[in-house]
Every structure is written in structure tokens, then in C-alpha cells.
Amino acid sequence: MQGKTGTSLIALNAAEPVLRRQIAYWFALAALAGMTLAIVLLLRSRVGTAARAIGDDEAAASLGARVLRTRQAIYVLAAFGSALAGVAWLASAITFLPRTNFGVQWSVLMLFRVLVGGLRSLPGPFIGALVLFGLQELAGDFGAWYLAGLGAAAGLCALFLPQGLWGALRPDKPIPATTPTPSNQLGRITP
């Protein structure tokens, strides 16, 4: 059935709703674990080393990093992960609404997860997703105010926590060195 109400996913309606939700949940969990493992393995490989060397600057090519190959490998892995996420999400839906399912809010929510959780870290997006889920559960009923709150939280994290929550809470964070001030230099004799 097609129309303004969306496309009905008749093949998925053949399964019991509880069974379909359980299968979708376990598939999504397995896809998440598999993609996390793939990302960890990629980061520990030569491609990961080259990706860190390249960053946003292609000058690493002069050191022997294969920029195009590295970016292709990362792009393919990201596309595969996006496809898995789409399959998991679609398997949990009963209808498909193209106008709402491909809206800009999906990109905004992804950016929120990364900004709030932490850039350039593996746990950061997971933390951002937990924060987003918590905010959706607590303040989702406030409508537009909820979205304004998400924007304010992302903006505050970008300004005051540039490495996100994980960067602020990271256990291996280096302790900042104390700078000499007149109060802690009293009594010192300089040679």
C-alpha cells in the first residue's frame, strides 16, 4: 500500500510483533557489536595509522600514506555501517514514510551524539547516544522546546567541552601542569 501515509511493509507484518521486535533488537545489537569490532580492528591496522596521520591534512602523502585508499576504506566501512543501521531501523518499523524518514533531523541527531559524546574517540558517540536517549525520554514531550534544548546542549558542549563528555571524563586524561605563580614561588631561591 502506497500513498501519503507511507509504504506498508507487508512482509514484516507476517511475523508476530513481539518476535519481530526481538529479532530487530538482536540484529541491531549484533550489528553494533560487529561494527564496533570492525572499527577497533581498522584503527589498529595500517589503515587506522594512516587515517590518524592524514587527519584533515593530506601532507601525510609525502610520508608514504596512501590518502585515497585510506579514505576509500573508511568510506566503505561507514557506508556498510549505515546500511546495517538502516536495515535494523527498517525492520523495527511497520510503515515507511519517505518524507519523514529521510529528513535533516537524522543528520542533526548524529552530530549531537558526536559533539556531546566526544570527537575522535570510540566511546564518545556511545556516550552521546546515551545522553540523547535520556534527554528524549525526559524532555521529549516538550516539543519544540526539547529541540531547542538539544541545540543548546550541543552548542554548550562545542564551546566549553570541545572534546565532549568523554574528553572531560576520560580516565587517562593528562593532569595539567601547574604554572608557576608568585604565591607558589615564595621561598624558592633561584641560582
DRENLO-276814 format. One line per 8 residues: number of its first residue (from 1); their letters; for each residue x, y, z of N, C-alpha, C, O. Coordinates in steps of 0.2 Angstrom, whole numbers. Layout:
N
NUM = a = X Y Z X Y Z X Y Z X Y Z ~ ...
//
This chain:
191
1 = mqgktgts = 4 -6 0 0 0 0 4 6 0 9 7 4 ~ 3 11 -5 7 17 -5 3 23 -5 -3 22 -6 ~ 6 28 -4 2 35 -3 5 39 2 11 38 4 ~ 1 44 3 4 49 8 5 46 15 8 49 19 ~ 2 41 16 3 38 23 9 33 23 11 31 29 ~ 12 33 18 18 29 18 17 22 14 12 20 12 ~ 23 18 14 23 11 11 22 6 17 26 7 21 ~ 17 2 17 16 -3 22 21 -9 20 22 -11 15
9 = lialnaae = 25 -11 25 30 -16 25 26 -23 26 26 -26 32 ~ 22 -25 21 18 -31 22 22 -37 24 20 -41 28 ~ 28 -38 21 32 -44 23 34 -45 30 34 -50 33 ~ 35 -39 33 37 -39 40 30 -40 45 31 -42 50 ~ 25 -38 42 18 -39 46 17 -47 47 12 -48 51 ~ 20 -51 43 18 -58 43 21 -61 50 18 -66 53 ~ 26 -58 53 29 -60 59 25 -57 65 22 -52 64 ~ 25 -61 70 22 -58 76 25 -52 79 31 -52 78
17 = pvlrrqia = 22 -47 81 25 -40 83 31 -41 88 36 -38 88 ~ 29 -45 93 34 -46 98 40 -50 96 46 -48 97 ~ 39 -55 91 45 -58 88 49 -54 84 55 -54 84 ~ 45 -50 80 49 -45 75 53 -40 79 59 -39 77 ~ 50 -37 85 54 -33 89 60 -36 92 66 -33 92 ~ 60 -42 94 65 -46 97 71 -47 92 77 -47 93 ~ 69 -49 86 73 -51 80 77 -44 78 83 -44 77 ~ 73 -39 78 76 -32 76 81 -30 82 86 -27 80
25 = ywfalaal = 79 -31 88 84 -29 93 90 -33 93 95 -30 93 ~ 90 -40 93 96 -44 92 100 -42 86 106 -43 87 ~ 97 -41 81 100 -39 75 104 -33 75 110 -32 74 ~ 101 -28 78 104 -21 79 109 -22 84 115 -19 83 ~ 109 -26 89 114 -27 94 120 -30 91 126 -28 92 ~ 119 -35 87 124 -39 84 128 -34 79 134 -34 78 ~ 124 -30 75 127 -26 70 131 -20 74 136 -19 72 ~ 129 -18 80 133 -13 84 139 -16 86 144 -13 85
33 = agmtlaiv = 139 -22 89 145 -26 91 150 -27 85 156 -26 86 ~ 147 -29 80 151 -31 74 154 -24 71 160 -25 69 ~ 151 -19 71 154 -13 68 159 -10 73 164 -7 71 ~ 157 -10 79 162 -8 84 169 -12 84 174 -9 84 ~ 168 -19 83 174 -23 82 178 -21 76 184 -21 76 ~ 174 -20 70 177 -18 64 181 -11 65 186 -11 62 ~ 178 -7 68 181 0 69 188 -1 73 193 2 72 ~ 187 -5 79 193 -6 83 199 -9 79 204 -7 79
41 = lllrsrvg = 197 -14 75 202 -18 71 205 -13 65 211 -13 64 ~ 200 -9 63 203 -4 57 207 1 60 213 3 57 ~ 206 4 66 210 9 69 217 6 71 222 9 72 ~ 217 -1 73 224 -4 75 228 -6 69 233 -9 70 ~ 225 -6 63 228 -8 57 232 -2 54 233 3 56 ~ 235 -4 48 239 1 44 235 7 42 237 12 41 ~ 228 5 40 224 10 38 222 15 43 222 21 42 ~ 221 12 49 220 17 55 226 21 57 225 27 58
49 = taaraigd = 232 19 56 238 23 57 238 28 52 239 34 53 ~ 237 26 46 237 31 40 231 36 41 232 42 39 ~ 225 34 43 220 39 44 221 44 50 220 50 49 ~ 225 42 55 227 47 60 232 51 58 232 57 59 ~ 236 49 53 242 53 51 239 58 46 241 64 45 ~ 234 56 42 231 60 37 227 66 40 227 72 39 ~ 222 64 45 218 68 48 214 73 43 211 70 38 ~ 214 79 43 212 84 38 217 86 34 215 90 29
57 = deaaaslg = 223 84 34 228 87 30 231 81 26 233 76 29 ~ 232 82 20 234 77 15 242 77 15 244 74 10 ~ 245 81 19 253 81 18 256 74 20 262 73 19 ~ 252 70 23 254 63 25 256 59 19 260 54 20 ~ 253 61 13 255 58 7 262 58 6 265 53 3 ~ 266 63 8 273 64 7 277 59 11 283 58 10 ~ 274 57 16 277 52 21 275 45 19 278 40 22 ~ 272 44 13 270 37 11 263 35 13 261 29 11
65 = arvlrtrq = 259 39 16 252 37 17 248 37 11 249 42 7 ~ 244 32 10 240 31 4 233 35 5 229 31 8 ~ 233 41 4 227 45 6 221 42 3 216 41 6 ~ 220 41 -4 214 39 -7 212 32 -5 206 31 -3 ~ 217 28 -4 215 21 -2 212 21 5 207 18 7 ~ 215 25 9 213 26 16 206 28 17 202 26 20 ~ 205 34 13 198 37 13 193 32 10 187 32 13 ~ 195 28 5 190 24 2 188 18 7 182 16 8
73 = aiyvlaaf = 193 16 11 192 10 16 187 13 21 183 9 23 ~ 189 19 24 184 22 29 177 23 26 172 22 30 ~ 177 26 20 170 27 17 166 21 16 160 20 18 ~ 169 15 14 166 9 13 164 6 20 158 4 20 ~ 168 6 25 166 4 31 160 8 34 155 5 37 ~ 160 15 33 155 19 36 148 18 32 143 18 35 ~ 149 17 25 143 15 21 140 9 23 134 8 24 ~ 144 4 25 141 -3 27 138 -2 34 133 -5 35
81 = gsalagva = 141 1 38 138 3 45 131 6 44 126 5 48 ~ 131 11 40 125 15 39 119 10 36 113 11 38 ~ 121 6 31 117 1 28 114 -4 34 108 -5 34 ~ 118 -6 38 116 -10 44 111 -7 48 106 -10 50 ~ 113 -1 50 108 3 54 102 4 51 96 4 54 ~ 102 6 44 95 7 41 91 0 40 85 1 41 ~ 94 -5 40 91 -12 40 88 -13 46 82 -15 47 ~ 92 -12 52 89 -13 58 83 -8 60 79 -10 63
89 = wlasaitf = 84 -2 58 79 3 59 72 1 55 67 1 58 ~ 73 -1 49 68 -3 45 64 -9 47 58 -9 47 ~ 68 -14 50 65 -20 52 60 -19 58 56 -23 60 ~ 62 -13 62 58 -12 68 52 -8 66 47 -6 70 ~ 51 -5 60 46 -1 58 40 -5 55 41 -10 52 ~ 34 -2 55 28 -5 52 27 -2 45 25 -5 40 ~ 28 5 45 27 8 39 33 12 37 37 14 41 ~ 34 14 31 39 18 29 37 25 26 33 25 21
97 = lprtnfgv = 39 30 29 37 37 27 43 41 24 47 43 28 ~ 44 41 17 50 44 14 51 51 17 57 53 18 ~ 46 55 17 47 62 19 49 63 26 53 68 27 ~ 47 59 31 50 60 37 56 55 39 60 57 43 ~ 57 50 35 62 45 37 69 48 34 74 45 36 ~ 69 52 29 75 55 26 76 62 27 78 66 23 ~ 73 65 33 74 72 35 80 74 38 85 69 39 ~ 81 80 38 88 83 41 89 81 48 94 82 51
105 = qwsvlmlf = 83 79 52 84 78 59 89 72 60 92 72 66 ~ 89 67 56 94 62 57 101 64 57 105 62 61 ~ 103 69 52 110 71 52 111 76 59 117 75 62 ~ 106 79 61 107 84 67 108 79 73 112 81 77 ~ 104 74 73 105 69 79 112 66 79 114 65 85 ~ 114 64 73 121 61 73 126 66 75 131 64 79 ~ 126 72 73 130 77 75 130 79 83 135 80 86 ~ 124 78 85 123 79 93 127 74 97 130 75 101
113 = rvlvgglr = 126 68 94 129 62 98 137 63 98 140 62 103 ~ 139 65 92 147 66 92 149 72 96 154 71 99 ~ 146 77 95 148 84 99 147 83 106 152 85 110 ~ 142 80 108 141 79 116 145 74 118 148 74 124 ~ 146 68 115 149 62 117 157 63 117 160 62 122 ~ 159 66 111 166 67 111 169 65 104 167 60 101 ~ 172 70 101 175 69 94 182 65 95 185 65 100 ~ 183 61 90 189 57 89 190 52 95 196 51 97
121 = slpgpfig = 185 49 97 186 44 102 180 39 100 175 40 98 ~ 182 33 102 177 27 101 171 27 106 166 27 104 ~ 172 29 113 167 29 117 162 35 116 157 35 119 ~ 165 41 113 161 47 113 154 46 110 150 49 113 ~ 154 44 104 147 43 101 142 39 105 136 40 105 ~ 145 34 109 141 29 113 138 34 119 132 33 121 ~ 142 38 122 140 42 127 135 47 125 130 48 128 ~ 136 50 119 132 55 116 125 52 115 120 55 116
129 = alvlfglq = 125 45 112 119 42 111 115 41 118 109 41 118 ~ 118 39 123 115 38 129 112 45 132 107 45 135 ~ 116 50 131 113 57 133 107 58 129 102 61 132 ~ 108 57 123 102 59 118 96 55 120 90 57 121 ~ 97 48 121 91 44 123 88 47 130 82 47 131 ~ 92 48 135 90 51 141 86 57 140 81 58 143 ~ 89 62 136 85 68 135 78 67 131 73 70 133 ~ 78 62 127 72 61 123 67 58 128 61 60 128
137 = elagdfga = 69 54 133 64 51 137 62 56 142 56 56 144 ~ 66 61 145 64 65 150 61 71 147 56 74 150 ~ 63 74 141 60 80 139 57 80 132 55 85 129 ~ 56 74 129 53 73 123 46 76 122 44 78 116 ~ 42 76 127 35 79 127 35 86 126 29 89 126 ~ 41 90 127 40 97 127 41 100 120 41 106 119 ~ 41 96 115 40 98 108 46 102 105 52 100 106 ~ 45 108 103 50 112 100 55 114 106 61 116 104
145 = wylaglga = 53 115 112 57 117 117 63 111 118 68 113 120 ~ 61 105 117 65 100 118 71 100 112 77 99 114 ~ 69 102 106 74 103 101 78 109 102 84 108 101 ~ 75 114 105 80 120 107 85 118 112 90 120 112 ~ 82 114 117 87 111 122 92 107 120 98 107 122 ~ 91 103 115 96 99 111 101 103 108 107 102 109 ~ 99 108 105 103 113 101 108 117 106 114 118 105 ~ 105 119 112 108 122 117 114 118 120 119 120 121
153 = aaglcalf = 112 112 121 117 107 124 122 106 120 128 105 122 ~ 121 105 113 126 104 108 131 110 108 137 109 107 ~ 128 116 108 132 122 107 136 123 113 142 125 113 ~ 133 121 119 137 122 126 143 117 126 149 119 128 ~ 142 111 123 147 106 123 153 108 118 158 107 119 ~ 150 111 112 155 113 107 160 119 110 165 119 108 ~ 157 123 114 160 129 117 165 127 123 171 129 123 ~ 162 124 128 165 123 134 168 116 135 173 115 139
161 = lpqglwga = 166 111 131 169 104 131 171 102 124 167 98 121 ~ 176 105 121 177 103 114 179 96 112 178 94 107 ~ 181 92 117 182 85 116 176 81 119 176 75 119 ~ 170 84 120 164 81 123 165 79 130 170 80 133 ~ 160 75 132 159 72 139 165 67 140 168 67 145 ~ 166 63 135 172 58 136 178 62 137 183 59 141 ~ 180 67 133 186 71 134 187 73 141 192 74 144 ~ 181 75 144 181 78 151 181 73 156 184 74 162
169 = lrpdkpip = 179 67 155 178 62 160 184 56 159 184 51 163 ~ 187 57 153 192 51 152 197 50 157 200 54 160 ~ 198 43 159 202 42 165 209 43 163 213 44 168 ~ 212 42 157 219 43 156 220 50 154 226 52 151 ~ 216 55 156 217 62 154 223 65 158 224 64 164 ~ 228 68 154 234 70 157 232 76 162 228 80 161 ~ 236 76 168 235 81 173 238 87 171 244 87 169 ~ 235 93 171 238 99 168 244 101 173 243 101 179
177 = attptpsn = 249 103 170 255 105 174 253 112 178 250 116 175 ~ 255 113 184 254 119 187 259 124 184 265 123 184 ~ 256 130 183 261 135 181 263 139 187 260 140 192 ~ 269 141 186 272 145 192 269 152 193 268 155 188 ~ 267 153 199 264 159 201 268 162 207 272 159 210 ~ 267 168 208 271 171 213 270 168 220 274 168 224 ~ 263 165 221 262 163 228 265 156 229 267 154 234 ~ 267 152 223 270 145 224 277 146 223 281 141 224
185 = qlgritp = 280 152 222 287 153 221 290 156 227 296 157 227 ~ 286 158 232 289 161 238 294 156 241 292 151 242 ~ 299 159 243 304 154 247 309 151 243 314 148 245 ~ 308 151 236 312 147 231 318 152 230 318 158 229 ~ 324 149 230 330 153 228 332 151 221 333 145 220 ~ 333 156 217 335 155 210 342 155 210 345 160 213 ~ 345 151 206 353 151 206 355 157 202 361 158 201
//
